[in-house]
Amino acid sequence: MRRRFSVALAVCAGGLALVSACGAADQSKAGTFYGAPQNLGNGTVRTYVTVDTEGHPTALGIQLSAAALDGLPAHGAAVSTMAEFPEQASATDFNHVMIDWNPDGHPPKGVFDKPHFDFHFYMTDMASVMAIDPRDPHYTERAAHLPEARYVPAGYQPELGPPAVTAVPAMGLHWEDDPTVFVPNQYHFDHVLINGSWDGKYTFIEPMITRDWLLTKPPMIQERLSQPTEFQRTGYFPTVDQIRYDGSADIYEISLDGMIMHQAS
């Protein structure tokens, strides 16, 4: 499993030359930019991206107002919301987020059947995700077409079972960092990180988080993201995932941080 850690923030300090260099950066490019808010529960959800003074993305994520955890269906099918990132995220590998509220959880039973959210950070567009359909005559073939190992985060393996069975329509195939730990009625689920693929491509990063755990208002949880050895796309890719509750704004943030540029190979 991944090791939690604290991230040290780099600051400009030390001497006049360094302070001058910091002051020369273009502050007009820096900031946090937001997508359009959408209704969720009794509240709202919106995407965001943070960029530095060079205009390079450093983090992207979603913000949930605290009220979004109330007024949700108590039972029934999953409720999905699709949210695009603002244009400042175009230099990253990420296109949009699918937010799924699962009031009765989902399989495997005894593992992920608590009421929880799935936050799919997709590296492909919405139309491609919606085209993952069992009615596709090539569905079985595409589910079983795994990315080359070099493109998959280290240690992750496909969910146990035949890919055509375990793949989820409008999502894809889910990968876990140690499938053997998910023992029904023994594994304690509050938050976990999943990855995903479809038709030979690494397509999403997915924090899964229970509503009950979010209601504890975690101040900050950070985990290193396992990295592929090579990348299928050129762009900024995260090294950290973070979950936190901001009491001053009464919001929850689920984000991918520590962006580093990688070239496709």
C-alpha positions as CSV (number, residue, x, y, z in Angstrom):
1,M,0.0,0.0,0.0
2,R,1.2,3.6,-0.5
3,R,3.0,5.5,2.3
4,R,1.5,8.7,3.6
5,F,3.8,11.7,3.9
6,S,3.9,15.4,4.3
7,V,4.8,17.7,1.4
8,A,7.3,20.5,2.1
9,L,6.5,23.7,0.3
10,A,9.3,25.4,-1.6
11,V,9.6,29.2,-0.9
12,C,11.7,32.0,-2.2
13,A,14.3,33.0,0.5
14,G,17.9,33.4,1.2
15,G,19.5,36.3,-0.7
16,L,18.8,39.4,-2.8
17,A,19.6,37.6,-6.0
18,L,17.1,34.8,-5.2
19,V,14.5,37.2,-4.0
20,S,14.9,39.3,-7.2
21,A,14.4,36.1,-9.3
22,C,11.3,35.2,-7.5
23,G,9.9,38.7,-7.9
24,A,10.5,38.6,-11.6
25,A,8.1,35.7,-12.1
26,D,4.8,36.5,-13.9
27,Q,2.3,36.5,-11.1
28,S,-0.5,37.2,-13.5
29,K,-0.3,33.6,-14.7
30,A,-0.5,32.1,-11.3
31,G,-3.7,31.1,-9.5
32,T,-6.6,28.7,-9.2
33,F,-9.2,28.5,-11.9
34,Y,-12.6,26.8,-11.6
35,G,-15.0,24.9,-13.7
36,A,-18.7,25.7,-13.7
37,P,-20.4,24.5,-10.4
38,Q,-22.9,21.7,-10.7
39,N,-25.6,20.5,-8.3
40,L,-24.9,17.5,-6.1
41,G,-27.1,16.6,-3.1
42,N,-28.0,19.8,-1.3
43,G,-24.8,21.5,-2.5
44,T,-22.5,21.8,-5.4
45,V,-19.4,20.3,-7.0
46,R,-16.8,22.0,-9.2
47,T,-13.5,21.2,-10.8
48,Y,-10.4,23.4,-10.5
49,V,-6.8,23.6,-11.6
50,T,-3.9,25.5,-9.9
51,V,-1.1,26.9,-12.1
52,D,2.2,28.5,-11.2
53,T,3.8,31.8,-12.3
54,E,5.0,30.1,-15.5
55,G,1.4,29.0,-16.3
56,H,2.3,25.3,-15.6
57,P,-0.4,23.2,-13.8
58,T,0.7,22.1,-10.3
59,A,-2.6,20.5,-9.1
60,L,-6.1,19.8,-10.2
61,G,-9.1,18.4,-8.4
62,I,-12.7,18.9,-7.3
63,Q,-14.4,20.8,-4.5
64,L,-17.5,19.6,-2.8
65,S,-19.5,21.9,-0.7
66,A,-20.3,20.3,2.7
67,A,-24.0,20.4,1.8
68,A,-23.3,18.1,-1.2
69,L,-23.0,15.2,1.3
70,D,-26.6,15.7,2.3
71,G,-29.8,15.2,0.3
72,L,-28.3,12.3,-1.7
73,P,-30.4,9.2,-2.5
74,A,-30.3,6.7,0.4
75,H,-30.7,3.7,-1.9
76,G,-30.8,2.7,-5.5
77,A,-28.6,3.0,-8.6
78,A,-25.5,5.1,-8.7
79,V,-26.0,8.8,-9.5
80,S,-23.3,10.2,-11.9
81,T,-22.2,13.8,-12.5
82,M,-19.7,14.7,-15.3
83,A,-17.5,17.8,-14.8
84,E,-14.9,19.1,-17.3
85,F,-11.7,20.8,-16.1
86,P,-11.2,24.5,-16.9
87,E,-9.0,25.2,-20.0
88,Q,-5.9,25.9,-17.8
89,A,-5.8,22.1,-17.3
90,S,-5.2,21.4,-21.0
91,A,-1.5,20.9,-20.4
92,T,-2.2,17.9,-18.1
93,D,-3.2,14.5,-19.1
94,F,-6.7,15.0,-17.6
95,N,-10.0,15.8,-19.4
96,H,-12.8,15.5,-16.9
97,V,-14.0,13.9,-13.7
98,M,-16.9,11.5,-13.3
99,I,-18.4,11.8,-9.8
100,D,-20.5,8.7,-8.8
101,W,-22.5,8.6,-5.7
102,N,-23.1,4.9,-4.8
103,P,-25.8,4.8,-2.1
104,D,-25.6,1.0,-1.7
105,G,-21.9,0.8,-2.7
106,H,-21.0,-1.7,-5.4
107,P,-19.4,-5.1,-5.8
108,P,-17.4,-6.9,-4.4
109,K,-19.9,-7.5,-1.6
110,G,-18.3,-7.1,1.8
111,V,-15.6,-4.9,0.3
112,F,-17.0,-1.8,-1.4
113,D,-20.6,-2.0,-0.5
114,K,-20.7,1.0,1.8
115,P,-22.3,4.2,0.7
116,H,-19.4,6.0,-1.1
117,F,-18.2,8.3,-3.9
118,D,-16.1,7.3,-6.8
119,F,-14.1,10.1,-8.4
120,H,-12.8,9.1,-11.8
121,F,-10.2,11.5,-13.1
122,Y,-10.2,10.6,-16.8
123,M,-7.4,11.0,-19.3
124,T,-9.8,10.6,-22.1
125,D,-12.9,12.5,-23.3
126,M,-16.5,11.9,-22.2
127,A,-17.6,10.5,-25.5
128,S,-14.9,7.8,-25.4
129,V,-15.9,6.9,-21.8
130,M,-19.6,6.6,-22.8
131,A,-18.6,4.3,-25.7
132,I,-17.5,1.6,-23.3
133,D,-20.6,-0.5,-23.9
134,P,-21.2,-4.3,-23.6
135,R,-23.2,-4.0,-26.8
136,D,-20.0,-3.2,-28.7
137,P,-19.1,-6.4,-30.6
138,H,-15.4,-5.8,-29.6
139,Y,-16.2,-5.2,-25.9
140,T,-14.6,-8.4,-24.7
141,E,-11.5,-7.9,-26.8
142,R,-11.1,-4.3,-25.7
143,A,-11.5,-5.1,-22.1
144,A,-8.8,-7.8,-22.3
145,H,-6.4,-5.5,-24.2
146,L,-4.2,-4.3,-21.3
147,P,-1.8,-1.5,-21.5
148,E,1.9,-2.5,-21.6
149,A,3.3,-2.9,-18.1
150,R,5.6,0.2,-18.5
151,Y,2.5,2.4,-18.8
152,V,0.8,1.2,-15.6
153,P,1.6,2.6,-12.1
154,A,4.0,0.3,-10.4
155,G,2.5,-2.5,-8.4
156,Y,-1.1,-2.2,-9.8
157,Q,-2.9,-5.3,-11.2
158,P,-6.3,-5.7,-12.8
159,E,-9.2,-6.6,-10.6
160,L,-9.4,-10.3,-10.1
161,G,-11.5,-12.1,-12.7
162,P,-12.0,-12.2,-16.5
163,P,-11.6,-8.6,-17.8
164,A,-14.9,-8.8,-19.8
165,V,-16.7,-9.6,-16.5
166,T,-14.9,-7.2,-14.2
167,A,-14.9,-4.3,-16.7
168,V,-17.6,-1.7,-15.9
169,P,-19.6,-0.1,-18.7
170,A,-18.9,3.6,-19.2
171,M,-15.8,3.2,-17.0
172,G,-13.5,0.4,-18.0
173,L,-11.2,-2.1,-16.3
174,H,-10.2,-1.3,-12.7
175,W,-6.7,-1.9,-11.3
176,E,-5.7,-2.3,-7.6
177,D,-2.4,-2.0,-6.0
178,D,-2.9,-5.4,-4.1
179,P,-6.1,-7.2,-5.1
180,T,-5.4,-9.9,-2.4
181,V,-6.1,-7.4,0.5
182,F,-9.7,-6.9,-0.6
183,V,-11.1,-9.8,1.4
184,P,-14.9,-9.7,1.9
185,N,-16.0,-8.7,5.4
186,Q,-12.3,-8.3,6.5
187,Y,-11.1,-5.3,4.4
188,H,-11.8,-2.0,6.1
189,F,-12.9,0.5,3.4
190,D,-12.8,4.2,4.1
191,H,-10.7,5.6,1.2
192,V,-8.6,3.8,-1.4
193,L,-7.0,4.7,-4.8
194,I,-7.8,2.7,-7.9
195,N,-6.5,3.0,-11.5
196,G,-8.1,2.1,-14.7
197,S,-7.6,1.2,-18.4
198,W,-9.5,0.5,-21.6
199,D,-8.4,-1.0,-24.9
200,G,-4.7,-0.8,-24.2
201,K,-4.7,2.6,-22.7
202,Y,-4.2,3.8,-19.1
203,T,-7.3,6.0,-18.7
204,F,-8.1,7.0,-15.2
205,I,-7.1,7.6,-11.6
206,E,-9.9,7.0,-9.1
207,P,-10.1,7.9,-5.4
208,M,-12.9,6.0,-3.8
209,I,-14.1,7.5,-0.5
210,T,-17.0,6.7,1.9
211,R,-19.4,9.3,2.9
212,D,-19.0,8.4,6.6
213,W,-15.2,9.0,6.4
214,L,-15.7,12.4,4.7
215,L,-18.0,13.3,7.5
216,T,-15.1,13.0,9.9
217,K,-13.8,16.1,8.2
218,P,-10.2,14.9,7.6
219,P,-7.8,17.9,7.8
220,M,-5.4,16.5,5.2
221,I,-4.5,13.1,3.9
222,Q,-1.7,12.9,1.3
223,E,-0.4,9.8,-0.4
224,R,2.3,9.3,-3.0
225,L,1.0,8.0,-6.3
226,S,2.7,5.0,-7.8
227,Q,4.2,6.0,-11.1
228,P,4.5,4.3,-14.5
229,T,8.0,3.9,-15.9
230,E,6.9,5.4,-19.2
231,F,3.9,7.5,-20.3
232,Q,1.5,7.1,-23.2
233,R,0.8,10.8,-23.4
234,T,2.8,14.0,-23.2
235,G,1.7,16.2,-20.4
236,Y,1.7,17.0,-16.7
237,F,1.1,14.0,-14.5
238,P,0.5,13.9,-10.7
239,T,2.7,12.4,-8.0
240,V,0.4,13.0,-5.0
241,D,-3.2,12.5,-4.2
242,Q,-4.8,14.6,-1.5
243,I,-8.1,14.7,0.4
244,R,-8.9,17.5,2.9
245,Y,-11.7,19.3,4.6
246,D,-11.4,23.1,4.6
247,G,-13.3,24.4,7.6
248,S,-13.0,28.0,6.7
249,A,-14.8,27.5,3.4
250,D,-16.8,24.4,4.5
251,I,-15.7,22.4,1.5
252,Y,-14.0,19.1,0.7
253,E,-11.2,18.9,-1.8
254,I,-10.1,15.8,-3.6
255,S,-7.0,16.5,-5.8
256,L,-4.1,15.3,-7.8
257,D,-1.0,17.3,-6.9
258,G,2.7,17.5,-7.6
259,M,2.4,17.7,-11.3
260,I,5.5,16.8,-13.4
261,M,5.9,17.0,-17.1
262,H,6.5,13.7,-19.0
263,Q,7.0,13.0,-22.6
264,A,5.2,10.2,-24.4
265,S,7.3,7.2,-25.3
